């Protein structure tokens, strides 16, 4: 099966809400090339949670078909496989959890100040 590999690391591309539509089109173009040009795998280097969440959304909305392509994320020494619900089979500490950690600190600080 063909593979779309998401390398999640500090050296990857940064996606913001201001360039998300361009990124979405780039991912769909890469997916199309995987299907139509004979490539066995494509690697996307990314450094933001939003980038992976967008791929998860494309899978859930059936714009990426997991019957045709396996979506894998690489994080540190972990290999994670995405299912058709956009969920990874593993969720190691540090993987897509920065927003949650910041929100927890905000809540703790607010509770402490009251």
Backbone as a chain_set.jsonl record, in Angstrom:
{"seq": "XXXXXXXXXXXXXXXXXXXXXXXXXXXXXXXXXXXXXXXXXXXXXXXXXXXXXXXXXXXXXXXXXXXXXXXXXXXXXXXXXXXXXXXXXXXXXXXXXXXXXXXXXXXXXXXXXX", "coords": {"N": [[0.84, -1.182, 0.0], [0.442, 2.252, -0.699], [2.111, 5.051, 0.906], [1.579, 7.893, 2.906], [3.609, 9.886, 4.586], [4.024, 11.61, 7.532], [6.334, 13.576, 8.85], [6.863, 14.684, 11.936], [8.444, 17.196, 13.345], [10.894, 19.541, 14.665], [12.148, 20.762, 12.508], [10.379, 20.827, 10.459], [7.805, 22.054, 8.151], [5.994, 24.988, 8.989], [2.656, 25.579, 9.715], [0.077, 27.927, 9.586], [-3.033, 29.52, 10.603], [-3.318, 31.341, 8.57], [-2.189, 30.348, 6.262], [-3.385, 27.951, 5.759], [-5.179, 27.003, 3.775], [-3.626, 26.96, 1.471], [-1.74, 25.059, 2.252], [-3.446, 22.863, 2.567], [-4.207, 22.399, -0.121], [-1.694, 21.743, -1.153], [-1.183, 19.322, 0.212], [-3.274, 17.75, -0.826], [-2.485, 17.725, -3.508], [-0.077, 16.292, -3.297], [-1.11, 13.85, -2.403], [-2.672, 13.163, -4.666], [-0.597, 12.87, -6.548], [0.678, 10.647, -5.448], [-1.216, 8.678, -5.981], [-1.464, 8.757, -8.768], [0.999, 8.898, -10.131], [2.684, 6.819, -9.728], [4.314, 6.744, -7.469], [5.499, 5.29, -4.423], [5.608, 6.21, -1.85], [5.2, 9.274, -0.025], [6.698, 11.977, 1.616], [6.068, 14.333, 4.094], [7.33, 17.017, 5.759], [6.676, 18.434, 8.795], [5.946, 20.863, 11.382], [3.982, 21.745, 13.061], [1.005, 21.398, 15.029], [-1.399, 21.993, 13.774], [-0.982, 21.345, 11.089], [-0.904, 18.514, 11.028], [-3.421, 18.028, 12.106], [-4.999, 19.023, 10.051], [-4.539, 17.149, 8.003], [-5.676, 14.966, 9.274], [-8.348, 15.808, 9.26], [-8.813, 15.844, 6.471], [-8.749, 13.114, 5.98], [-10.942, 12.188, 7.527], [-13.006, 13.542, 6.256], [-13.044, 12.194, 3.899], [-11.411, 13.052, 1.798], [-8.912, 12.155, 1.582], [-8.321, 8.888, 0.951], [-8.176, 6.119, 2.896], [-8.223, 3.542, 2.018], [-6.675, 3.556, -0.15], [-4.28, 4.821, 0.48], [-1.957, 4.701, 3.09], [-1.745, 6.537, 6.041], [0.829, 7.759, 7.9], [2.463, 8.87, 10.833], [5.538, 10.137, 11.895], [7.224, 10.53, 14.85], [9.706, 11.538, 16.912], [11.023, 8.594, 18.091], [8.834, 7.144, 17.389], [6.372, 5.465, 15.436], [3.352, 6.131, 14.057], [0.091, 5.16, 13.161], [-2.645, 6.235, 11.24], [-6.205, 5.978, 11.559], [-9.435, 5.616, 9.83], [-10.993, 7.409, 11.178], [-9.397, 9.484, 11.762], [-7.74, 9.129, 13.889], [-4.809, 8.306, 15.667], [-2.969, 5.272, 16.216], [-1.318, 5.247, 18.406], [-0.404, 7.566, 20.977], [1.988, 9.28, 21.864], [3.639, 10.996, 24.598], [4.155, 14.433, 24.144], [3.441, 14.49, 21.523], [1.532, 16.323, 19.456], [0.487, 17.822, 21.611], [0.922, 20.356, 22.617], [-0.867, 22.602, 22.585], [-2.828, 21.707, 24.359], [-1.287, 21.482, 26.705], [-0.589, 24.172, 27.144], [-3.143, 25.296, 27.525], [-3.907, 23.969, 29.887], [-2.051, 25.084, 31.67], [-2.896, 27.736, 31.631], [-5.444, 27.489, 32.799], [-4.727, 26.488, 35.349], [-3.231, 28.691, 36.296], [-5.223, 30.661, 36.368], [-7.0, 29.588, 38.258], [-5.348, 29.561, 40.46], [-4.963, 32.316, 40.818], [-7.393, 33.208, 41.694]], "CA": [[0.0, 0.0, 0.0], [1.158, 3.525, -0.753], [2.193, 5.666, 2.226], [1.759, 9.322, 3.117], [4.341, 9.92, 5.846], [4.1, 12.931, 8.139], [7.438, 13.701, 9.806], [6.543, 15.766, 12.873], [9.684, 17.558, 14.028], [11.166, 20.983, 14.737], [12.649, 21.255, 11.232], [9.34, 20.749, 9.448], [7.085, 23.255, 7.72], [5.063, 25.545, 9.961], [1.372, 25.949, 9.127], [-0.692, 28.859, 10.409], [-4.38, 29.72, 10.055], [-3.248, 32.227, 7.416], [-1.788, 29.624, 5.051], [-3.933, 26.595, 5.847], [-5.788, 26.58, 2.507], [-2.512, 26.625, 0.567], [-1.21, 23.783, 2.741], [-4.438, 21.829, 2.23], [-4.069, 22.089, -1.541], [-0.411, 21.048, -1.327], [-1.358, 17.942, 0.673], [-4.118, 17.056, -1.81], [-1.648, 17.505, -4.695], [0.835, 15.188, -2.967], [-1.96, 12.651, -2.393], [-2.983, 12.862, -6.063], [0.624, 12.355, -7.163], [0.879, 9.278, -4.952], [-2.145, 7.776, -6.656], [-1.436, 8.806, -10.232], [2.323, 8.969, -10.749], [3.469, 5.624, -9.454], [5.136, 6.816, -6.258], [5.085, 4.378, -3.352], [5.441, 6.978, -0.624], [5.501, 10.703, -0.035], [7.04, 12.43, 2.962], [5.82, 15.74, 4.365], [7.967, 17.429, 7.014], [5.845, 19.465, 9.422], [6.334, 21.159, 12.764], [2.865, 22.304, 13.82], [-0.15, 20.54, 15.258], [-2.426, 22.31, 12.791], [-0.695, 20.621, 9.852], [-1.359, 17.129, 11.179], [-4.878, 18.056, 12.281], [-5.612, 19.212, 8.742], [-4.506, 15.844, 7.331], [-6.698, 14.154, 9.949], [-9.634, 16.261, 8.735], [-8.928, 15.368, 5.093], [-9.083, 11.684, 6.055], [-12.317, 12.047, 8.048], [-13.928, 14.043, 5.229], [-12.858, 11.328, 2.733], [-10.625, 13.638, 0.72], [-7.823, 11.182, 1.506], [-8.943, 7.576, 1.121], [-7.238, 5.187, 3.53], [-8.19, 2.288, 1.268], [-5.666, 3.727, -1.195], [-3.039, 5.345, 1.038], [-1.795, 4.621, 4.543], [-1.176, 7.762, 6.605], [1.71, 7.437, 9.022], [3.205, 9.989, 11.41], [6.784, 9.815, 12.603], [7.514, 11.484, 15.916], [10.844, 11.008, 17.665], [11.263, 7.214, 17.664], [7.519, 6.508, 17.275], [5.659, 5.383, 14.167], [1.929, 6.125, 14.403], [-0.752, 4.922, 11.998], [-3.945, 6.888, 11.355], [-7.363, 5.224, 11.077], [-10.361, 6.423, 9.03], [-11.584, 8.428, 12.047], [-8.378, 10.498, 12.008], [-7.117, 8.832, 15.18], [-3.587, 7.519, 15.585], [-2.978, 4.074, 17.06], [-0.567, 5.581, 19.626], [-0.342, 9.009, 21.206], [3.06, 9.455, 22.85], [3.811, 12.309, 25.228], [4.832, 15.392, 23.283], [2.865, 14.442, 20.169], [0.321, 17.147, 19.286], [-0.11, 18.155, 22.905], [1.351, 21.669, 23.101], [-2.047, 23.432, 22.863], [-3.43, 21.203, 25.593], [-0.421, 21.846, 27.838], [-0.732, 25.614, 27.373], [-4.474, 25.517, 28.114], [-3.863, 23.511, 31.278], [-1.315, 26.081, 32.452], [-3.775, 28.906, 31.756], [-6.47, 27.154, 33.783], [-4.077, 26.443, 36.662], [-2.882, 30.045, 36.694], [-6.467, 31.36, 36.682], [-7.494, 29.03, 39.511], [-4.414, 30.017, 41.495], [-5.112, 33.76, 41.041], [-8.717, 33.477, 42.292]], "C": [[0.883, 1.242, 0.0], [1.103, 4.213, 0.611], [2.359, 7.178, 2.115], [2.351, 9.455, 4.515], [4.464, 11.372, 6.307], [5.225, 12.925, 9.161], [7.16, 14.92, 10.672], [7.784, 16.075, 13.688], [9.923, 19.056, 13.917], [11.619, 21.564, 13.408], [11.594, 21.277, 10.13], [8.697, 22.091, 9.133], [6.091, 23.688, 8.792], [3.8, 26.014, 9.244], [0.65, 26.861, 10.103], [-2.109, 28.951, 9.848], [-4.373, 30.582, 8.791], [-2.811, 31.513, 6.136], [-2.36, 28.209, 4.991], [-4.544, 26.124, 4.523], [-4.72, 26.216, 1.475], [-1.93, 25.269, 0.961], [-2.153, 22.639, 2.378], [-4.306, 21.426, 0.768], [-2.772, 21.355, -1.826], [-0.521, 19.583, -0.911], [-2.2, 17.15, -0.321], [-3.358, 16.796, -3.111], [-0.676, 16.346, -4.472], [0.074, 13.864, -2.981], [-2.276, 12.215, -3.829], [-1.766, 12.284, -6.787], [0.941, 10.939, -6.712], [0.024, 8.294, -5.737], [-1.868, 7.66, -8.151], [-0.063, 8.769, -10.88], [3.237, 7.809, -10.378], [4.389, 5.689, -8.255], [4.595, 5.835, -5.217], [4.886, 5.096, -2.028], [5.783, 8.443, -0.87], [5.722, 11.113, 1.415], [6.8, 13.935, 3.051], [6.436, 16.051, 5.726], [7.199, 18.602, 7.591], [6.239, 19.65, 10.881], [5.188, 21.702, 13.608], [1.714, 21.305, 13.918], [-1.209, 20.742, 14.183], [-2.225, 21.536, 11.49], [-1.181, 19.179, 9.927], [-2.867, 17.089, 11.353], [-5.592, 18.254, 10.952], [-5.614, 17.899, 7.954], [-5.548, 14.923, 7.963], [-8.09, 14.517, 9.426], [-9.84, 15.779, 7.304], [-9.275, 13.882, 5.051], [-10.534, 11.505, 6.483], [-13.341, 12.503, 7.011], [-13.784, 13.294, 3.905], [-12.189, 12.005, 1.543], [-9.316, 12.875, 0.539], [-8.433, 9.841, 1.87], [-7.922, 6.589, 1.682], [-7.29, 3.791, 2.93], [-7.119, 2.34, 0.181], [-4.289, 4.105, -0.643], [-3.053, 5.168, 2.552], [-1.157, 5.919, 5.019], [-0.441, 7.396, 7.889], [2.345, 8.731, 9.516], [4.448, 9.434, 12.085], [7.028, 10.929, 13.609], [8.557, 10.87, 16.829], [11.099, 9.581, 17.203], [9.953, 6.425, 17.506], [7.015, 6.545, 15.834], [4.188, 5.206, 14.524], [1.104, 5.986, 13.122], [-2.133, 5.512, 12.244], [-5.053, 5.958, 10.852], [-8.331, 6.164, 10.361], [-11.119, 7.466, 9.845], [-10.585, 9.539, 12.382], [-7.64, 10.309, 13.317], [-5.869, 7.983, 14.946], [-3.639, 6.357, 16.572], [-2.215, 4.262, 18.358], [-0.572, 7.097, 19.759], [0.717, 9.286, 22.271], [3.092, 10.874, 23.423], [4.629, 13.205, 24.31], [4.27, 15.457, 21.88], [1.543, 15.209, 20.151], [-0.32, 17.544, 20.608], [0.269, 19.539, 23.431], [0.15, 22.556, 23.43], [-2.718, 23.007, 24.163], [-2.601, 21.6, 26.811], [-0.529, 23.335, 28.166], [-2.077, 25.917, 28.022], [-4.524, 25.081, 29.576], [-3.14, 24.52, 32.172], [-2.141, 27.348, 32.651], [-4.818, 28.658, 32.835], [-5.88, 27.133, 35.195], [-3.742, 27.837, 37.159], [-4.138, 30.844, 37.084], [-7.028, 30.882, 38.015], [-6.642, 29.549, 40.679], [-4.624, 31.501, 41.823], [-6.455, 34.121, 41.68], [-8.761, 33.033, 43.683]], "O": [[1.942, 1.267, 0.628], [0.171, 3.993, 1.384], [3.17, 7.674, 1.334], [1.683, 9.174, 5.509], [4.941, 12.239, 5.574], [5.085, 12.329, 10.23], [7.215, 16.054, 10.196], [8.144, 15.331, 14.6], [9.238, 19.752, 13.168], [11.484, 22.77, 13.2], [11.872, 21.692, 9.005], [8.996, 23.113, 9.751], [5.433, 22.858, 9.42], [3.877, 26.766, 8.272], [0.616, 26.596, 11.305], [-2.357, 28.504, 8.729], [-5.333, 30.551, 8.022], [-3.041, 32.022, 5.039], [-1.86, 27.368, 4.244], [-4.43, 24.945, 4.188], [-4.892, 25.276, 0.699], [-1.658, 24.432, 0.101], [-1.714, 21.577, 1.937], [-4.294, 20.236, 0.452], [-2.746, 20.442, -2.65], [-0.011, 18.702, -1.603], [-1.877, 16.002, -0.627], [-3.561, 15.763, -3.749], [-0.479, 15.517, -5.361], [0.567, 12.869, -3.513], [-2.16, 11.035, -4.163], [-1.889, 11.324, -7.547], [1.418, 10.124, -7.501], [0.482, 7.214, -6.11], [-2.019, 6.585, -8.733], [0.021, 8.618, -12.099], [4.429, 7.826, -10.685], [5.177, 4.768, -8.041], [3.392, 5.585, -5.144], [4.103, 4.658, -1.184], [6.535, 8.794, -1.779], [5.023, 10.656, 2.319], [7.26, 14.706, 2.209], [6.099, 15.417, 6.726], [7.082, 19.647, 6.952], [6.779, 18.751, 11.526], [5.401, 22.081, 14.759], [1.485, 20.492, 13.022], [-1.841, 19.786, 13.735], [-3.197, 21.119, 10.861], [-1.801, 18.681, 8.987], [-3.528, 16.206, 10.806], [-6.677, 17.71, 10.747], [-6.607, 17.58, 7.301], [-6.228, 14.179, 7.255], [-8.912, 13.635, 9.179], [-10.938, 15.345, 6.957], [-10.02, 13.446, 4.173], [-11.274, 10.744, 5.859], [-14.419, 11.919, 6.901], [-14.346, 13.717, 2.894], [-12.378, 11.581, 0.402], [-8.689, 12.938, -0.519], [-8.99, 9.672, 2.954], [-6.931, 6.264, 1.027], [-6.483, 2.936, 3.294], [-6.706, 1.307, -0.346], [-3.262, 3.754, -1.224], [-4.053, 5.456, 3.209], [-0.146, 6.355, 4.469], [-1.002, 6.816, 8.819], [2.722, 9.588, 8.717], [4.408, 8.401, 12.753], [7.037, 12.111, 13.265], [8.332, 9.825, 17.441], [11.369, 9.369, 16.02], [9.962, 5.194, 17.49], [7.209, 7.525, 15.115], [3.817, 4.251, 15.207], [1.4, 6.632, 12.117], [-2.723, 5.321, 13.308], [-4.881, 5.246, 9.863], [-8.086, 7.368, 10.287], [-11.81, 8.313, 9.28], [-10.881, 10.427, 13.182], [-6.984, 11.231, 13.801], [-5.875, 7.062, 14.129], [-4.27, 6.447, 17.625], [-2.434, 3.519, 19.316], [-0.726, 7.818, 18.773], [0.39, 9.501, 23.439], [2.623, 11.823, 22.794], [5.657, 12.796, 23.77], [4.585, 16.376, 21.125], [0.56, 14.787, 20.76], [-1.546, 17.596, 20.71], [-0.035, 19.861, 24.58], [0.153, 23.21, 24.473], [-3.124, 23.846, 24.968], [-3.152, 22.009, 27.833], [-0.557, 23.712, 29.337], [-2.147, 26.706, 28.964], [-5.124, 25.763, 30.407], [-3.568, 24.779, 33.296], [-2.093, 27.962, 33.717], [-5.052, 29.515, 33.687], [-6.462, 27.691, 36.125], [-3.95, 28.135, 38.335], [-4.101, 31.621, 38.038], [-7.486, 31.696, 38.818], [-7.158, 29.92, 41.733], [-4.48, 31.902, 42.977], [-6.623, 35.243, 42.159], [-9.789, 33.176, 44.344]]}, "num_chains": 1, "name": "protein.A"}
